[in-house]
């Protein structure tokens, strides 16, 4: 075999290897989600403290994001959030409790929860709040009134669920973002969270209650694909201006 022939063969091999790697690594359409056994095995492989035992459901938020509530060995209600990334279903986070969380996708935004039935929750009231602000810059002063909107979610039928943000919330957020782009204070608003999302919980008697919260403080998250806010605030009645 001549040196030229060897060189040609080597080049062909390299091209084939590169081609195979490109095919393997190129983005693919999401595959069917994992089976219950696969979910449990996957969680145990990186976060055995979660002790998953019963997968309650698999709820798609969009084509590449999935919410999976589960019950663990100690009969605690927990949540996991999965993302299709690098041609594989990956666990973006596992929560040790089921208090509501939020996720913002490209098209829709969702609340997710998995509350312990022994707390006998009947309703979650979600609130979107914007604080009043008064800003002075050189010769211009701007006052912005506060805002408070409530959205009710009934939770008697199942311990878990997902629900989209109300259209009115999304419309207001989008409009406010556009207005701020035209404002001389645009840089100021980029550095703070203009709207905060909070909640309150109510039992069947209509009285405010607080969900059972695990005390171990353990959770898992990649920090890249999960929530656009770290948590939802629990609001005291004194923090609200309206009557609900």
Residue frames as qw, qx, qy, qz and C-alpha x, y, z in Angstrom:
[[0.000, 0.889, 0.457, 0.000, 0.00, 0.00, 0.00],
 [0.438, 0.437, -0.017, 0.785, 1.50, 3.29, -1.10],
 [0.201, -0.241, -0.416, 0.854, 1.84, 6.34, 1.13],
 [0.259, -0.052, -0.245, -0.933, -0.71, 8.17, -1.04],
 [0.552, -0.300, -0.697, -0.347, -3.24, 5.36, -0.61],
 [0.445, -0.332, -0.669, 0.494, -2.73, 5.36, 3.16],
 [0.027, -0.129, -0.163, 0.978, -3.31, 9.10, 3.26],
 [0.418, -0.163, -0.455, -0.769, -6.54, 8.79, 1.26],
 [0.574, -0.342, -0.743, -0.029, -7.81, 6.03, 3.57],
 [0.329, -0.268, -0.523, 0.739, -6.95, 8.10, 6.64],
 [0.157, 0.015, -0.066, -0.985, -8.79, 11.10, 5.27],
 [0.526, -0.249, -0.617, -0.530, -11.85, 8.96, 4.48],
 [0.523, -0.336, -0.726, 0.294, -11.84, 7.51, 8.02],
 [0.157, -0.199, -0.334, 0.908, -11.59, 10.99, 9.56],
 [0.321, -0.084, -0.297, -0.895, -14.43, 12.27, 7.38],
 [0.573, -0.305, -0.714, -0.261, -16.59, 9.28, 8.35],
 [0.425, -0.315, -0.640, 0.558, -15.87, 9.78, 12.06],
 [0.021, 0.127, 0.120, -0.984, -16.68, 13.49, 11.85],
 [0.426, -0.163, -0.506, -0.732, -19.87, 12.72, 9.93],
 [0.549, -0.353, -0.757, 0.029, -21.03, 10.18, 12.50],
 [0.295, -0.286, -0.490, 0.769, -20.32, 12.60, 15.36],
 [0.171, 0.016, -0.118, -0.978, -22.26, 15.36, 13.62],
 [0.523, -0.266, -0.641, -0.496, -25.22, 13.04, 13.09],
 [0.520, -0.348, -0.716, 0.310, -25.16, 11.89, 16.72],
 [0.256, -0.334, -0.367, 0.830, -24.84, 15.40, 18.15],
 [0.114, -0.215, -0.353, -0.903, -27.18, 17.24, 15.79],
 [0.402, 0.036, 0.457, -0.792, -30.49, 18.31, 17.40],
 [0.174, -0.192, -0.914, -0.311, -33.28, 15.76, 17.11],
 [0.537, -0.442, -0.239, -0.678, -36.98, 15.87, 17.77],
 [0.389, -0.395, 0.648, -0.522, -37.77, 14.92, 21.39],
 [0.358, -0.014, -0.926, -0.117, -38.25, 11.20, 21.96],
 [0.637, -0.552, -0.433, -0.318, -41.11, 9.77, 23.99],
 [0.277, -0.717, 0.429, -0.475, -40.64, 10.61, 27.64],
 [0.146, 0.306, -0.906, 0.253, -39.11, 8.14, 30.07],
 [0.634, -0.377, -0.643, -0.207, -41.11, 5.36, 31.68],
 [0.573, -0.762, 0.040, -0.298, -41.94, 5.55, 35.38],
 [0.916, -0.282, 0.044, 0.281, -39.19, 3.04, 36.16],
 [0.627, 0.390, 0.017, 0.674, -36.68, 5.06, 34.14],
 [0.123, -0.814, 0.022, -0.567, -37.63, 8.28, 35.93],
 [0.759, -0.641, 0.075, -0.090, -37.18, 6.63, 39.34],
 [0.890, -0.039, 0.070, 0.450, -33.87, 5.09, 38.30],
 [0.427, 0.602, 0.019, 0.675, -32.61, 8.37, 36.85],
 [0.327, -0.831, 0.071, -0.444, -33.52, 10.39, 39.97],
 [0.864, -0.489, 0.096, 0.070, -31.91, 7.78, 42.23],
 [0.825, 0.254, 0.001, 0.506, -28.73, 7.94, 40.16],
 [0.335, 0.463, -0.123, 0.811, -28.03, 11.59, 40.98],
 [0.278, -0.406, 0.269, -0.828, -30.32, 12.42, 43.92],
 [0.462, -0.176, -0.869, 0.015, -31.13, 9.31, 46.00],
 [0.016, -0.130, -0.582, 0.802, -32.25, 11.50, 48.91],
 [0.456, 0.009, -0.188, -0.870, -35.46, 12.18, 46.99],
 [0.281, 0.019, 0.931, -0.233, -36.49, 8.51, 47.43],
 [0.534, 0.163, -0.268, -0.785, -38.97, 8.43, 44.51],
 [0.347, 0.030, 0.922, -0.172, -41.50, 5.61, 44.72],
 [0.395, 0.590, 0.704, -0.028, -44.70, 6.48, 42.83],
 [0.106, -0.040, 0.349, 0.930, -44.74, 8.60, 39.67],
 [0.315, 0.490, 0.583, -0.566, -48.11, 10.33, 39.75],
 [0.555, 0.762, 0.316, -0.109, -48.21, 11.77, 36.25],
 [0.494, -0.093, 0.364, 0.784, -46.26, 13.13, 33.28],
 [0.222, 0.869, 0.381, -0.224, -47.44, 16.60, 32.23],
 [0.558, 0.258, 0.277, 0.739, -45.98, 18.30, 29.16],
 [0.063, -0.742, -0.181, 0.643, -45.54, 22.07, 29.41],
 [0.492, 0.704, -0.270, -0.436, -44.33, 22.18, 25.82],
 [0.896, 0.339, -0.281, -0.058, -42.53, 19.78, 23.47],
 [0.610, 0.399, -0.527, 0.437, -39.26, 19.91, 25.42],
 [0.082, -0.342, 0.583, -0.733, -40.27, 20.54, 29.05],
 [0.642, -0.307, -0.658, -0.246, -42.09, 18.09, 31.31],
 [0.356, -0.483, 0.457, -0.657, -43.43, 18.31, 34.87],
 [0.673, -0.065, -0.735, -0.057, -43.40, 15.03, 36.82],
 [0.493, -0.557, 0.345, -0.573, -44.96, 14.96, 40.31],
 [0.673, 0.061, -0.735, 0.046, -44.16, 11.96, 42.50],
 [0.700, -0.640, 0.097, -0.300, -44.55, 10.47, 45.98],
 [0.283, 0.574, -0.737, 0.217, -41.46, 9.25, 47.81],
 [0.530, -0.049, -0.830, 0.166, -40.79, 6.36, 50.18],
 [0.115, -0.179, -0.627, 0.750, -41.87, 8.48, 53.16],
 [0.090, 0.691, 0.712, 0.086, -45.18, 9.36, 51.46],
 [0.107, -0.642, -0.047, 0.758, -44.05, 12.93, 50.84],
 [0.559, 0.732, 0.385, 0.051, -45.31, 14.79, 47.78],
 [0.387, -0.538, 0.331, 0.672, -42.50, 16.08, 45.57],
 [0.576, 0.780, 0.115, -0.217, -41.90, 17.47, 42.10],
 [0.562, -0.263, 0.493, 0.610, -39.43, 17.08, 39.27],
 [0.424, 0.821, 0.020, -0.381, -38.94, 19.10, 36.10],
 [0.717, -0.055, 0.558, 0.415, -37.36, 17.66, 32.93],
 [0.311, 0.795, -0.171, -0.492, -35.96, 19.16, 29.77],
 [0.882, 0.333, 0.244, 0.226, -35.04, 17.68, 26.39],
 [0.001, -0.933, 0.327, 0.152, -31.46, 18.84, 25.94],
 [0.006, 0.581, -0.791, -0.193, -28.52, 17.48, 23.91],
 [0.641, 0.111, -0.642, -0.406, -30.83, 14.78, 22.52],
 [0.423, -0.125, -0.849, 0.291, -31.68, 13.42, 25.94],
 [0.479, -0.742, -0.287, -0.371, -34.32, 13.89, 28.62],
 [0.436, 0.192, -0.536, 0.697, -32.50, 15.49, 31.55],
 [0.410, -0.723, -0.529, 0.171, -33.67, 16.33, 35.06],
 [0.196, 0.655, -0.061, 0.727, -33.43, 20.10, 35.44],
 [0.193, -0.416, 0.500, -0.734, -34.64, 20.04, 39.05],
 [0.552, -0.352, -0.755, -0.029, -36.12, 17.90, 41.80],
 [0.248, -0.554, 0.217, -0.765, -37.93, 19.65, 44.67],
 [0.199, -0.016, -0.899, 0.390, -38.28, 18.24, 48.15],
 [0.236, 0.403, 0.608, -0.642, -41.72, 19.78, 48.50],
 [0.270, 0.475, 0.748, 0.377, -44.77, 20.55, 46.41],
 [0.026, 0.726, 0.261, -0.635, -45.30, 24.26, 46.99],
 [0.588, 0.765, 0.263, 0.000, -46.18, 26.11, 43.77],
 [0.452, -0.364, 0.382, 0.719, -43.38, 26.97, 41.40],
 [0.482, 0.783, 0.109, -0.379, -43.43, 28.94, 38.15],
 [0.576, -0.095, 0.578, 0.570, -41.94, 28.37, 34.72],
 [0.360, 0.755, -0.012, -0.548, -41.81, 30.71, 31.75],
 [0.685, 0.159, 0.591, 0.395, -41.58, 29.16, 28.30],
 [0.196, -0.032, 0.400, 0.895, -41.29, 30.90, 24.95],
 [0.249, -0.384, -0.561, -0.690, -45.06, 30.89, 24.46],
 [0.626, -0.607, -0.350, -0.344, -46.72, 30.04, 27.78],
 [0.028, 0.435, -0.658, 0.614, -46.04, 30.39, 31.49],
 [0.710, -0.312, -0.592, -0.217, -47.22, 27.88, 34.08],
 [0.447, -0.546, 0.516, -0.485, -47.76, 27.33, 37.78],
 [0.700, 0.064, -0.710, -0.047, -46.95, 23.82, 39.04],
 [0.408, -0.493, 0.506, -0.578, -47.69, 22.24, 42.43],
 [0.672, -0.075, -0.734, -0.072, -48.02, 18.95, 44.31],
 [0.320, -0.499, 0.386, -0.707, -49.59, 19.52, 47.72],
 [0.104, 0.015, -0.960, 0.260, -50.01, 16.91, 50.44],
 [0.416, -0.455, -0.593, -0.519, -53.72, 15.90, 50.64],
 [0.495, -0.456, -0.636, 0.377, -53.52, 15.78, 54.45],
 [0.150, -0.141, -0.147, 0.967, -53.33, 19.58, 54.40],
 [0.192, 0.647, 0.731, -0.103, -56.85, 19.57, 52.94],
 [0.062, -0.314, 0.194, 0.927, -56.20, 22.45, 50.60],
 [0.448, 0.631, 0.614, -0.151, -59.14, 23.72, 48.61],
 [0.401, 0.890, 0.160, 0.145, -57.78, 26.78, 46.82],
 [0.578, -0.232, 0.076, 0.779, -54.54, 28.51, 45.92],
 [0.213, 0.952, 0.204, -0.084, -54.78, 32.22, 45.28],
 [0.672, 0.075, 0.166, 0.718, -51.96, 33.48, 43.08],
 [0.016, -0.942, -0.164, 0.294, -51.05, 37.15, 43.12],
 [0.612, 0.354, 0.130, 0.695, -49.08, 39.28, 40.70],
 [0.284, -0.891, -0.211, 0.284, -47.85, 42.45, 42.38],
 [0.527, 0.454, -0.010, 0.718, -45.93, 45.49, 41.22],
 [0.386, -0.575, -0.374, 0.617, -44.82, 47.91, 43.90],
 [0.157, 0.976, 0.151, -0.015, -45.32, 51.64, 43.59],
 [0.693, -0.084, 0.090, 0.711, -42.28, 53.54, 42.45],
 [0.095, 0.987, 0.089, -0.091, -41.17, 57.15, 42.20],
 [0.762, -0.018, 0.198, 0.617, -38.03, 57.90, 40.21],
 [0.083, 0.967, -0.014, -0.241, -36.29, 61.23, 39.68],
 [0.741, 0.015, 0.312, 0.594, -33.64, 61.65, 37.01],
 [0.267, 0.120, 0.182, 0.939, -32.27, 65.14, 36.29],
 [0.257, 0.036, 0.091, -0.961, -35.34, 67.26, 35.55],
 [0.625, -0.099, -0.523, -0.571, -37.81, 64.43, 35.02],
 [0.328, -0.163, 0.780, -0.507, -39.83, 62.61, 37.69],
 [0.556, -0.035, -0.672, -0.488, -41.90, 59.51, 37.08],
 [0.480, -0.160, 0.651, -0.566, -44.49, 57.97, 39.41],
 [0.474, 0.015, -0.792, -0.385, -45.81, 54.47, 38.76],
 [0.685, -0.339, 0.201, -0.613, -48.82, 53.22, 40.71],
 [0.297, -0.245, 0.913, -0.135, -48.83, 49.84, 42.36],
 [0.668, 0.107, -0.475, -0.562, -50.64, 46.86, 40.88],
 [0.328, -0.166, 0.872, -0.323, -52.21, 43.78, 42.43],
 [0.689, 0.130, -0.405, -0.586, -53.97, 41.00, 40.50],
 [0.514, -0.223, 0.768, -0.310, -55.36, 37.72, 41.83],
 [0.625, 0.191, -0.611, -0.447, -55.93, 34.38, 40.10],
 [0.690, -0.280, 0.509, -0.431, -57.73, 31.51, 41.86],
 [0.474, 0.265, -0.815, -0.204, -56.82, 27.83, 41.38],
 [0.821, -0.297, 0.180, -0.453, -59.10, 25.16, 42.87],
 [0.272, 0.488, -0.827, 0.058, -57.06, 22.14, 44.03],
 [0.698, -0.221, 0.473, -0.490, -59.54, 19.76, 45.66],
 [0.924, 0.265, -0.083, -0.262, -59.57, 17.07, 42.95],
 [0.885, 0.227, -0.234, 0.334, -55.83, 16.26, 42.75],
 [0.610, -0.650, -0.007, 0.453, -52.79, 16.88, 44.87],
 [0.425, -0.282, 0.395, 0.764, -50.86, 18.05, 41.79],
 [0.469, 0.760, 0.449, 0.009, -51.45, 20.12, 38.71],
 [0.359, -0.093, 0.246, 0.895, -50.27, 22.72, 36.23],
 [0.217, 0.833, 0.495, -0.115, -52.08, 25.85, 35.13],
 [0.464, 0.451, 0.186, 0.740, -51.22, 28.57, 32.68],
 [0.120, -0.275, -0.232, 0.925, -50.77, 32.14, 33.76],
 [0.333, 0.739, 0.510, -0.289, -53.95, 34.13, 33.08],
 [0.526, 0.535, 0.347, 0.563, -53.87, 35.81, 29.67],
 [0.088, -0.968, -0.120, -0.204, -54.40, 39.17, 31.35],
 [0.625, -0.680, 0.230, 0.306, -51.18, 38.71, 33.34],
 [0.689, 0.029, 0.440, 0.575, -49.11, 37.84, 30.28],
 [0.303, 0.773, 0.347, 0.435, -50.59, 40.71, 28.28],
 [0.279, -0.960, -0.003, -0.030, -49.81, 43.19, 31.04],
 [0.695, -0.481, 0.330, 0.420, -46.25, 41.89, 31.48],
 [0.611, 0.301, 0.445, 0.581, -45.59, 42.12, 27.73],
 [0.125, 0.889, 0.263, 0.352, -47.07, 45.60, 27.47],
 [0.452, -0.878, 0.089, 0.128, -45.10, 46.82, 30.46],
 [0.724, -0.225, 0.377, 0.532, -41.87, 45.44, 29.02],
 [0.463, 0.551, 0.399, 0.568, -42.50, 47.28, 25.75],
 [0.124, -0.965, -0.150, -0.178, -43.26, 50.53, 27.55],
 [0.602, -0.716, 0.197, 0.294, -40.04, 50.30, 29.56],
 [0.715, 0.134, 0.363, 0.583, -38.00, 49.86, 26.38],
 [0.244, 0.730, 0.266, 0.581, -39.07, 53.35, 25.41],
 [0.438, -0.887, -0.145, -0.002, -38.44, 54.80, 28.85],
 [0.244, 0.787, -0.436, 0.363, -35.40, 56.82, 29.88],
 [0.517, -0.540, 0.571, -0.341, -35.34, 54.56, 32.94],
 [0.898, 0.220, -0.321, -0.205, -34.95, 51.39, 30.87],
 [0.475, 0.402, -0.697, 0.357, -31.61, 50.50, 32.45],
 [0.325, -0.330, 0.571, -0.678, -33.11, 50.79, 35.92],
 [0.842, -0.007, 0.163, -0.514, -35.86, 48.30, 35.21],
 [0.767, 0.360, -0.530, -0.038, -33.48, 45.78, 33.65],
 [0.279, 0.368, -0.745, 0.481, -31.77, 45.35, 37.02],
 [0.318, -0.058, 0.686, -0.653, -34.78, 44.42, 39.10],
 [0.014, -0.318, -0.930, -0.185, -37.76, 42.13, 38.99],
 [0.232, -0.198, -0.098, -0.947, -40.65, 44.46, 38.23],
 [0.757, -0.269, -0.201, -0.560, -43.43, 41.99, 38.98],
 [0.063, -0.285, 0.903, -0.315, -43.36, 39.58, 41.90],
 [0.679, -0.170, -0.560, -0.443, -45.54, 36.48, 42.12],
 [0.142, -0.241, 0.772, -0.571, -46.88, 35.27, 45.45],
 [0.532, -0.251, -0.713, -0.381, -49.58, 33.00, 46.82],
 [0.402, -0.254, 0.570, -0.671, -51.88, 32.17, 49.70],
 [0.309, -0.063, -0.935, -0.162, -53.56, 28.85, 50.53],
 [0.528, -0.179, 0.212, -0.802, -57.08, 28.20, 51.73],
 [0.141, 0.023, 0.979, -0.144, -58.87, 25.19, 53.22],
 [0.097, -0.432, -0.818, -0.367, -62.40, 23.96, 52.59],
 [0.203, -0.735, -0.550, 0.341, -63.73, 26.32, 55.26],
 [0.279, 0.875, 0.170, 0.357, -62.33, 29.29, 53.36],
 [0.444, -0.872, 0.163, 0.124, -59.73, 30.08, 56.03],
 [0.395, 0.764, -0.506, 0.068, -56.09, 30.66, 55.20],
 [0.924, -0.321, 0.189, 0.082, -53.81, 27.68, 55.85],
 [0.074, 0.782, -0.594, -0.174, -50.15, 26.90, 55.27],
 [0.906, 0.220, -0.337, -0.133, -48.94, 23.74, 53.47],
 [0.851, -0.440, 0.223, 0.179, -46.76, 21.14, 55.09],
 [0.391, 0.834, -0.387, 0.032, -43.18, 22.01, 54.20],
 [0.926, -0.013, -0.254, 0.278, -40.40, 19.38, 54.37],
 [0.406, -0.898, 0.155, 0.072, -37.74, 20.30, 56.89],
 [0.847, -0.146, 0.263, 0.439, -34.73, 18.64, 55.25],
 [0.056, 0.874, -0.158, -0.456, -34.16, 21.58, 52.90],
 [0.468, -0.224, 0.719, 0.462, -32.81, 19.26, 50.21],
 [0.635, 0.685, 0.204, -0.294, -33.28, 19.82, 46.51],
 [0.601, -0.098, 0.539, 0.582, -31.54, 19.34, 43.19],
 [0.436, 0.852, 0.209, -0.199, -31.23, 21.73, 40.29],
 [0.735, 0.238, 0.215, 0.597, -28.97, 22.39, 37.34],
 [0.195, -0.646, -0.080, 0.734, -29.50, 26.12, 37.54],
 [0.111, -0.193, 0.540, 0.812, -29.93, 26.40, 33.77],
 [0.192, -0.186, -0.754, -0.600, -33.34, 25.16, 32.69],
 [0.167, -0.466, -0.835, 0.241, -35.79, 25.46, 35.53],
 [0.066, -0.824, -0.537, 0.169, -37.49, 28.46, 37.02],
 [0.299, 0.638, 0.085, 0.705, -37.40, 32.08, 35.99],
 [0.340, -0.720, 0.239, -0.556, -37.96, 32.96, 39.66],
 [0.181, 0.319, -0.874, 0.320, -36.29, 31.11, 42.57],
 [0.079, -0.338, -0.901, 0.261, -39.56, 30.59, 44.43],
 [0.213, -0.633, -0.425, -0.612, -43.05, 32.00, 44.84],
 [0.008, -0.271, 0.499, -0.823, -43.55, 34.21, 47.85],
 [0.293, -0.544, -0.783, 0.075, -45.99, 33.26, 50.58],
 [0.020, -0.462, -0.034, -0.886, -47.92, 36.45, 51.20],
 [0.094, -0.331, -0.716, 0.607, -49.31, 37.49, 54.54],
 [0.090, 0.773, 0.619, 0.105, -52.75, 39.08, 54.48],
 [0.217, -0.841, -0.096, 0.487, -51.21, 42.34, 55.67],
 [0.346, -0.294, 0.507, 0.733, -49.11, 42.48, 52.48],
 [0.163, 0.426, 0.733, 0.505, -52.21, 42.68, 50.28],
 [0.108, 0.081, 0.112, -0.985, -54.20, 45.83, 49.71],
 [0.539, -0.116, -0.444, -0.706, -57.31, 44.22, 48.24],
 [0.609, -0.154, 0.593, -0.504, -59.90, 42.02, 49.91],
 [0.467, 0.248, -0.766, -0.365, -59.97, 38.43, 48.71]]
